[in-house]
Amino acid sequence: MQRSVETYNPATAPAPYANNSQGKTNLIDKKRYNRIRNFFLRTFLHLIFWDIILNRPALRWMRTDPSARWQRISKNYRKLAVEMGGVLIKLGQFLSVRVDILPREVTQELSGLRDEIPAEPLAKIIPQIEEDFDRPINALFEWISNEPVGAASLGQVHLARLADNHHEVAVKVLRPGIDVLVETDLSAITLALGWLKRYKKVRTRVDLDWLIREFSQVTRAELDVEAEAKNAERFASDFNSDSSVCVPKVYWQYCGARTLTLENVGYIKISELEKMTAVGINPANVAKKIYNFYLRQIFETHFVHADPHPGNIFVKPLATEEEKTTGLTGFDPLDTIPFCADRPFQVVFVDFGMVTEIPERLRVALREYVIGVGTRDSYRIVQSYVKAGTLLPDADVKRLEEAHEALLAQFWGANASQMRDVALNEAVGLMREYRDVIYAAPFQFQADMLFAVRAVAILSGIATNLNEEFDPWQEIIPFADRLAANELGLNWQEWLKEIVSVGQVLYKLPKSVETVVSQAKRGNLNIKTSFASDSRKLLVRLEQAINRLSWTVAAIGLFMVGMSLDTNSEDRWLGVFMVTAALICFAWGLWSNRR
């Protein structure tokens, strides 16, 4: 495919070549480490002071607007990440899509990290490529573009033409010195997560040691370009029977320790809606296909392309059957494509450095979840949480089922744009009705789903951008039905065991009923009751509030008496004593009932 790009031609302007391989290093950049550590330290001190200490009832009047404070922190983080690059950008990109756990001010501020990453100059890139292959650049490529077509936090992509067969390719090269940057950043992030472990509310819901292992493993894997090439081939194998998916070919003879050469598939970006419609591709159909591809990745192949941002997904226009009869099979360049209604297309995936495999222990739970959503079965949805181990031991399962019933009733059938409106209109009512569930926060995060969750969060934004009327429910229902049918067919032995078990219960039922009735007649039937976990917590909080109120009333009484004695009595020492006692009562009531 021809491209109008400014290029570096090795034949006319050869770069100096030197083979001075130094191998990999695990050194830490101390200056960089200290700067990142200090930023996280300031952030945690800010959190402790403003959102923990000053969040107590008697001190809340001193707090400033938290949204303005956290927006300022996220803006400072973005500046730091853009300046320093590396894993900080990866972390910021992940946080920018977590609209479920972070305020809108933070996610909006961090979203700019997706497209403001400065590229390394080609002069730094060429010696690294030559070092990888132990050959001068003009022995590899006829030309290579001066400016990259894509720059990410760990690497960048340049267009080039191979010297031997003249194929146009995309050459991904890791940034020079990125291995030191990654190890430095991961060390600083590990330290910060270690501080978070001291906060009980976080520690009980997230296995932070597991989380950092998962994050570190996937991040380091992005530096392994050979593994990335194998991931691309595995992904292509998973979808080899689907002609609507395209994965670039790997040129193994042009792959080195820090260089990956792939077929150039720079077609229409997933964010370029005008270009799609100009050639006759309906963006709504693209949204539908991508959504279904990810359903299959998560629930069938269990191998997920975990970085589906607009720079990593393209749309390739295909010739229609009528155009094929005229001998036209492809388009080169793209601006020659004529308009044709409902033009066929392929979805092209690139960049397989960040992939995740759904662990065996979660596959059954995920299948249970999607079947529950597709059949509007709140019991099955909550049971999938139980199987996955995402619920805390004291979670009120019945109350969660009721909350899911309400959510399904509110959102079922709503398209992407309607969901936003429904969410805004109904959020207050739902939060009021299920405030006990929200306050308890009964979920614990599964670290090995970190990047799959990230992919789904980004994907929802892509689908909405392609089609605001996109209806995810209509895509889930047939998929869930197919999974349920497969489950029924594959698990006939389990169903047989269940039937035998039910038969045994029915056989013993008459005798059990007779025993209960006999005990009731003799007056020996006892029924034991106890408070639910949430009810016990509510009673404890109510008791604490009453105790605090009692001490406060006592303190106010002592204070008023003390002030009166101080003003009207000759024994002023008694007034001072009473005021002091009032302060002690108030302090005792405030701090003695903490839990």
C-alpha positions in Angstrom: 0.0 0.0 0.0 1.5 3.4 -1.1 1.9 6.1 1.5 2.8 9.8 1.1 5.3 10.0 3.9 8.6 11.8 4.5 11.1 9.0 4.5 14.7 8.3 5.4 16.5 6.6 2.5 19.5 4.5 3.6 21.0 4.5 0.1 21.2 8.3 -0.1 21.8 9.1 3.5 23.2 6.2 5.4 23.2 6.3 9.1 26.4 5.5 11.0 26.4 1.8 11.9 28.1 0.4 15.0 27.5 -2.9 16.8 27.9 -2.1 20.5 25.4 -4.4 22.1 25.4 -4.1 25.9 22.6 -6.5 26.7 19.7 -6.0 28.9 19.9 -4.3 32.3 17.9 -4.4 35.4 19.3 -1.2 36.9 16.9 1.3 38.5 17.1 5.0 37.6 17.3 6.4 41.2 16.5 10.0 40.2 13.4 8.9 38.3 12.4 6.5 41.1 12.7 9.2 43.8 10.6 11.6 41.7 7.8 9.1 41.1 7.9 8.0 44.8 7.7 11.5 46.0 4.6 12.2 43.8 2.8 9.2 45.2 3.8 10.1 48.8 2.4 13.6 48.4 -0.8 12.1 47.0 -1.2 9.6 49.9 -0.6 12.2 52.5 -3.2 14.4 50.8 -5.6 11.4 50.9 -5.0 10.7 54.6 -5.4 14.3 55.7 -8.3 15.5 53.5 -10.3 12.4 52.9 -9.7 10.3 56.1 -8.8 12.7 59.0 -11.1 15.6 57.9 -13.8 13.2 56.9 -14.9 12.7 60.5 -18.3 14.3 61.4 -16.8 16.9 63.7 -14.2 18.0 61.2 -16.0 17.8 57.8 -16.7 21.6 57.8 -12.9 22.1 57.3 -12.8 20.0 54.0 -12.6 21.7 50.6 -14.3 20.6 47.4 -12.8 17.1 46.8 -13.5 17.2 43.0 -11.3 20.3 42.6 -8.6 18.8 44.7 -8.5 15.5 42.8 -8.7 17.2 39.4 -5.6 19.2 40.4 -3.8 16.0 41.4 -4.8 14.2 38.2 -3.6 17.2 36.1 -0.2 17.0 37.9 0.0 13.3 37.3 -0.7 13.8 33.6 2.1 16.3 33.3 4.5 14.0 35.1 3.5 11.0 32.9 3.8 13.0 29.6 7.2 14.3 30.7 8.6 11.0 31.9 6.7 8.4 29.8 7.1 4.7 30.5 4.7 2.8 32.7 3.2 6.0 34.2 1.4 6.5 30.9 0.1 2.9 31.0 -1.2 3.4 34.5 -2.8 6.7 33.6 -4.5 5.2 30.5 -5.9 2.4 32.7 -7.2 4.8 35.3 -8.7 7.1 32.6 -11.3 4.4 31.6 -12.2 3.4 35.2 -15.3 5.7 35.3 -16.8 3.1 37.7 -14.4 3.8 40.5 -13.0 7.3 39.8 -14.7 10.7 39.6 -15.4 12.2 36.2 -13.0 15.1 36.8 -10.1 12.6 37.2 -10.9 10.4 34.2 -11.4 13.4 31.9 -8.1 14.8 32.9 -6.2 11.5 32.3 -7.9 10.7 29.0 -5.5 13.1 27.2 -2.7 10.6 27.9 -4.0 8.5 24.9 -2.8 10.9 22.3 -0.1 13.2 23.6 2.8 10.9 23.9 5.9 12.4 22.2 7.9 10.2 19.8 11.6 9.4 19.9 13.6 10.9 16.9 14.5 8.5 14.2 18.2 9.1 14.8 17.9 7.3 18.1 15.8 4.5 16.6 18.1 3.5 13.7 21.1 2.4 15.8 18.9 0.2 17.9 17.5 -1.5 14.8 21.0 -2.1 13.4 22.1 -3.5 16.7 19.2 -5.9 16.8 20.1 -7.4 13.4 23.9 -6.8 13.4 23.4 -5.2 9.9 23.3 -1.7 8.5 19.9 -0.1 8.0 20.2 -0.1 4.2 20.5 -3.9 4.2 17.1 -4.1 5.8 14.9 -1.4 4.3 14.8 0.6 1.1 13.3 3.4 3.1 11.8 4.1 6.5 9.5 7.0 7.5 11.1 9.8 9.5 8.0 10.3 11.6 6.2 7.4 13.3 2.6 6.6 12.4 2.0 5.7 16.0 3.8 6.5 19.3 3.0 4.6 22.5 4.5 4.7 25.9 6.8 1.7 25.3 7.4 1.9 21.6 6.6 3.5 18.3 5.8 2.4 14.7 7.4 3.5 11.5 6.4 2.6 7.9 9.1 1.0 5.8 9.8 -1.0 2.6 11.7 -4.2 2.8 15.0 -4.3 0.8 14.6 -7.9 -0.5 11.0 -8.2 -1.6 9.8 -4.5 -1.6 6.9 -5.2 0.6 5.6 -2.3 2.6 5.6 -3.0 6.3 5.1 -1.5 9.7 8.2 -1.6 12.0 7.5 -1.4 15.7 10.6 -0.5 17.7 10.9 -0.3 21.5 12.0 3.1 22.9 15.7 3.2 23.7 16.4 2.4 27.4 12.7 1.4 28.0 13.7 -1.6 30.1 15.3 0.6 32.8 12.3 2.9 32.7 9.9 0.0 33.1 11.7 -1.6 36.1 12.1 1.9 37.7 8.4 2.7 37.4 7.2 -0.8 38.5 9.4 -0.5 41.6 7.8 2.9 42.5 4.3 1.7 41.8 4.9 -1.4 44.0 6.0 0.8 46.8 2.8 2.9 46.4 0.6 -0.2 46.5 2.5 -1.3 49.6 1.3 1.9 51.3 -2.3 1.2 50.1 -2.2 -2.2 51.8 -2.2 -0.4 55.2 -5.7 0.9 54.4 -8.1 -1.9 55.6 -11.0 -1.0 53.2 -8.7 -1.4 50.3 -6.9 -4.5 51.7 -10.0 -6.5 52.2 -11.4 -5.9 48.7 -8.2 -6.1 46.6 -5.3 -8.5 46.7 -2.7 -5.8 46.1 0.2 -8.3 45.9 -1.7 -10.2 43.2 -2.6 -7.0 41.5 1.0 -5.7 41.1 2.2 -9.1 40.0 -0.5 -9.1 37.2 0.2 -5.5 36.2 4.0 -6.1 36.2 3.8 -9.4 34.2 1.6 -7.9 31.5 3.7 -4.7 31.3 7.0 -6.6 31.0 5.5 -8.9 28.4 5.0 -5.8 26.2 8.8 -5.6 26.0 9.0 -9.1 24.5 8.4 -8.5 20.8 8.8 -12.2 20.0 6.0 -13.0 22.4 3.9 -10.3 20.8 4.4 -11.9 17.4 3.3 -15.2 18.7 0.3 -13.6 20.3 -0.7 -12.2 16.9 -0.4 -15.6 15.3 -2.5 -17.2 18.1 -5.2 -14.5 17.7 -5.2 -15.1 14.0 -5.6 -18.9 14.6 -8.5 -18.3 17.0 -10.4 -16.4 14.2 -9.1 -18.2 11.1 -12.6 -19.4 10.2 -14.0 -15.8 10.3 -13.2 -13.9 7.1 -14.3 -10.6 8.7 -11.2 -10.5 11.1 -7.8 -9.5 9.8 -4.5 -9.9 11.7 -1.2 -8.6 10.1 1.3 -11.1 8.9 4.5 -11.4 10.9 7.9 -11.1 9.0 9.9 -13.3 11.3 13.2 -12.7 9.5 12.9 -9.0 10.3 12.1 -9.4 14.0 14.8 -8.8 16.6 15.1 -8.3 20.3 13.5 -4.9 20.2 12.2 -4.8 16.6 8.9 -6.3 15.3 8.1 -6.1 11.6 4.5 -6.8 10.4 2.4 -6.4 7.3 1.2 -2.8 6.9 -2.5 -2.7 7.7 -2.9 1.0 8.3 -6.4 1.2 6.9 -9.3 3.4 8.3 -9.0 4.0 12.0 -11.9 2.9 14.1 -12.4 6.5 15.2 -12.6 7.9 11.6 -16.4 7.7 11.1 -16.4 10.1 8.1 -14.0 8.0 6.1 -16.1 4.9 6.8 -19.3 6.4 5.7 -17.6 8.0 2.6 -16.8 4.5 1.2 -20.2 3.0 2.3 -19.2 1.2 5.6 -21.9 1.6 8.2 -20.2 2.4 11.6 -23.2 0.7 13.4 -22.2 -2.6 11.7 -18.6 -2.1 12.8 -19.7 -1.5 16.4 -21.8 -4.7 16.3 -18.9 -6.8 14.9 -16.3 -5.5 17.3 -18.7 -6.1 20.3 -19.3 -9.7 19.2 -15.6 -10.3 18.6 -14.9 -9.4 22.2 -17.7 -11.5 23.5 -16.1 -14.4 21.7 -12.6 -13.6 23.0 -13.8 -13.4 26.7 -16.3 -16.2 26.7 -15.1 -18.7 24.0 -11.4 -18.4 23.1 -10.4 -16.9 26.5 -7.6 -15.0 24.9 -8.2 -11.3 24.9 -6.7 -8.4 23.0 -6.5 -6.1 26.0 -5.6 -2.8 24.4 -8.5 -2.0 22.0 -7.9 1.8 21.8 -8.6 3.6 18.4 -5.0 3.3 17.3 -5.0 -0.5 17.5 -8.2 -1.3 15.5 -8.7 -0.5 11.9 -11.4 -1.1 9.3 -10.3 -2.6 5.9 -12.8 -1.9 3.0 -13.3 -4.8 0.7 -14.4 -5.0 -2.9 -18.1 -5.9 -3.5 -19.0 -8.9 -5.6 -19.8 -6.6 -8.5 -16.5 -4.9 -8.3 -14.7 -8.3 -8.2 -16.3 -9.2 -11.5 -14.4 -6.3 -13.0 -11.1 -7.6 -11.7 -10.9 -5.3 -8.7 -9.9 -7.1 -5.5 -8.5 -4.3 -3.3 -7.8 -0.6 -3.0 -4.5 1.1 -3.2 -4.3 3.9 -2.1 -7.4 4.2 0.1 -8.5 7.5 -1.3 -9.4 5.8 -4.6 -12.3 3.8 -3.0 -15.6 4.7 -4.5 -18.8 4.9 -2.4 -20.9 1.7 -2.3 -23.8 1.2 0.0 -23.2 -1.6 2.6 -19.6 -2.1 1.5 -18.1 -5.3 3.1 -15.2 -4.8 5.4 -12.8 -6.5 7.8 -11.9 -5.5 11.4 -8.2 -5.3 11.7 -6.5 -5.8 15.1 -2.9 -4.7 15.7 -0.5 -4.5 18.7 -0.7 -7.7 20.7 1.8 -6.7 23.3 -1.0 -6.4 25.9 -3.0 -9.6 25.9 -4.6 -11.5 28.8 -5.8 -15.0 29.1 -9.0 -15.6 31.1 -7.9 -18.0 33.9 -9.6 -21.4 34.1 -11.1 -20.7 37.5 -13.1 -17.7 36.2 -14.3 -19.2 32.9 -17.4 -21.0 34.3 -18.3 -18.0 36.4 -18.1 -15.7 33.3 -20.2 -18.0 31.3 -22.7 -18.1 34.1 -22.7 -14.3 34.2 -23.4 -13.7 30.6 -26.2 -16.4 30.5 -27.7 -14.6 33.6 -27.6 -11.2 31.9 -29.0 -12.6 28.6 -31.9 -14.3 30.4 -32.5 -11.5 32.9 -31.8 -13.9 35.8 -30.6 -11.9 38.8 -30.1 -15.1 40.8 -27.7 -16.5 38.2 -25.8 -13.3 37.9 -25.2 -13.1 41.7 -24.2 -16.8 41.7 -21.6 -16.1 39.1 -20.1 -13.6 41.6 -20.0 -16.4 44.2 -18.3 -18.8 41.8 -15.8 -16.2 40.8 -14.9 -15.4 44.4 -15.7 -11.7 43.9 -18.0 -11.4 47.0 -16.8 -10.8 50.5 -17.8 -13.6 53.0 -20.5 -11.5 54.7 -22.2 -10.2 51.6 -26.0 -10.2 51.6 -26.6 -12.4 48.5 -30.4 -11.9 48.6 -30.1 -8.1 48.8 -27.7 -8.2 45.9 -30.3 -10.2 43.8 -32.9 -7.5 44.6 -30.5 -4.7 43.5 -29.7 -6.6 40.2 -33.4 -7.0 39.6 -33.9 -3.3 39.9 -30.9 -2.6 37.6 -32.1 -4.9 34.9 -35.6 -3.4 35.1 -34.2 0.1 34.6 -31.6 -0.6 31.9 -32.9 -3.5 30.0 -33.5 -2.6 26.3 -31.8 0.8 26.6 -29.3 1.7 24.0 -26.0 3.4 24.6 -27.3 7.0 24.6 -30.4 6.1 26.6 -28.3 4.4 29.3 -26.6 7.7 30.1 -30.0 9.5 30.5 -31.5 6.6 32.5 -28.4 6.5 34.7 -28.6 10.3 35.5 -32.4 10.2 36.1 -32.5 7.0 38.1 -29.2 7.0 40.0 -30.4 9.0 43.0 -33.4 6.7 43.5 -31.5 3.5 43.1 -28.8 4.7 45.5 -31.4 5.7 48.1 -33.2 2.3 47.8 -30.0 0.2 47.9 -27.8 2.4 50.0 -27.1 -0.5 52.4 -25.6 -2.5 49.5 -23.6 0.4 48.2 -22.4 1.3 51.7 -21.3 -2.3 52.4 -19.4 -2.5 49.0 -19.4 -6.3 49.2 -17.2 -6.9 46.2 -13.5 -7.8 46.1 -11.5 -7.1 43.0 -10.0 -10.0 41.0 -6.5 -9.0 39.9 -6.3 -11.6 37.1 -9.2 -9.9 35.4 -7.5 -6.5 35.5 -6.7 -6.1 31.8 -9.9 -7.9 30.6 -12.0 -5.3 32.6 -9.9 -2.5 31.1 -10.5 -3.8 27.6 -14.3 -4.0 28.2 -14.3 -0.4 29.6 -12.4 0.9 26.5 -14.6 -1.1 24.2 -17.9 0.3 25.6 -16.6 3.8 24.7 -15.6 2.7 21.2 -19.0 1.1 20.5 -20.8 4.3 21.8 -18.7 6.5 19.6 -19.5 4.3 16.5 -23.2 4.2 17.2 -25.0 6.0 20.0 -28.0 3.8 19.4 -26.0 0.6 19.9 -28.1 -1.9 21.8 -25.8 -4.3 23.7 -28.8 -6.3 25.0 -29.7 -7.4 21.5 -26.2 -8.8 21.0 -26.0 -10.5 24.4 -29.3 -12.4 24.1 -28.4 -14.7 21.2 -24.9 -15.1 22.5 -26.2 -16.1 25.9 -28.8 -18.5 24.3 -26.0 -20.2 22.4 -23.8 -20.6 25.5 -26.8 -22.0 27.4 -27.5 -24.5 24.7 -23.9 -25.6 24.6 -23.8 -25.9 28.3 -26.9 -28.1 28.3 -25.5 -30.3 25.6 -22.0 -30.6 27.1 -23.1 -31.2 30.8 -25.7 -33.9 30.4 -23.9 -36.0 33.0 -24.1 -33.1 35.5 -27.8 -32.8 34.8 -28.3 -36.6 35.3 -26.5 -36.3 38.7 -28.8 -33.3 39.6 -31.9 -35.3 38.7 -30.8 -38.2 40.9 -30.1 -35.8 43.8 -33.6 -34.2 43.4 -35.1 -37.7 43.4 -33.4 -38.6 46.6 -34.7 -35.4 48.3 -38.3 -36.1 47.1 -38.0 -39.7 48.4 -37.1 -38.5 51.9 -39.5 -35.5 51.9 -42.6 -37.3 53.4 -40.7 -38.6 56.3 -39.1 -35.2 57.0 -42.5 -33.5 56.9 -44.0 -36.1 59.3 -41.2 -35.4 61.8 -41.7 -31.7 61.7 -45.5 -32.0 62.1 -45.1 -34.4 65.1 -42.7 -32.0 66.9 -45.2 -29.1 66.3 -48.0 -31.1 67.8 -46.0 -31.9 70.9 -45.0 -28.2 71.2 -41.3 -29.1 70.7 -40.8 -27.1 67.5 -38.2 -24.3 68.0 -37.3 -21.6 65.5 -34.0 -19.8 65.8 -33.6 -16.3 64.4 -30.7 -13.9 64.1 -30.0 -10.6 62.6 -28.6 -10.4 59.1 -25.0 -9.2 58.8 -26.1 -5.8 57.4 -28.7 -5.4 60.2 -26.1 -6.1 62.9 -23.9 -3.4 61.3 -26.8 -1.0 61.3 -27.5 -1.6 64.9 -23.8 -1.1 65.8 -23.7 2.2 64.0 -27.0 3.3 65.6 -25.6 2.4 69.1 -22.5 4.4 68.3 -24.5 7.4 67.2 -26.7 7.3 70.3 -23.5 7.1 72.5 -22.0 10.0 70.7 -25.2 12.0 71.1 -25.3 11.2 74.9 -21.8 12.4 75.4 -22.4 15.5 73.3 -25.5 16.4 75.3 -23.6 15.9 78.6 -20.7 18.0 77.3 -23.1 20.9 76.3 -24.7 20.8 79.7 -21.4 20.9 81.5 -20.2 23.7 79.2 -23.2 25.9 79.9 -23.0 25.3 83.6 -19.3 26.0 83.6 -19.8 29.3 81.6 -22.5 30.4 84.0 -20.3 29.7 87.1 -17.4 31.4 85.5 -19.5 34.6 84.9 -21.6 34.7 88.1 -19.7 32.9 90.8 -16.8 34.0 92.9 -15.5 30.5 92.7 -14.3 30.8 89.1 -12.1 27.7 89.4 -15.3 25.6 89.5 -16.5 27.1 86.2 -13.1 26.3 84.6 -13.3 22.8 85.9 -16.8 22.3 84.4 -15.7 23.7 81.0 -12.7 21.4 81.0 -15.0 18.4 81.9 -17.2 19.4 79.0 -14.3 19.3 76.6 -13.2 15.9 78.0 -16.7 14.5 77.6 -17.0 15.8 74.0 -13.6 14.3 73.1 -14.4 11.0 74.7 -17.7 10.7 73.0 -16.1 11.5 69.6 -13.2 9.0 69.8 -14.4 6.2 72.1 -17.1 5.0 69.6 -14.8 4.6 66.6 -14.8 1.2 64.8 
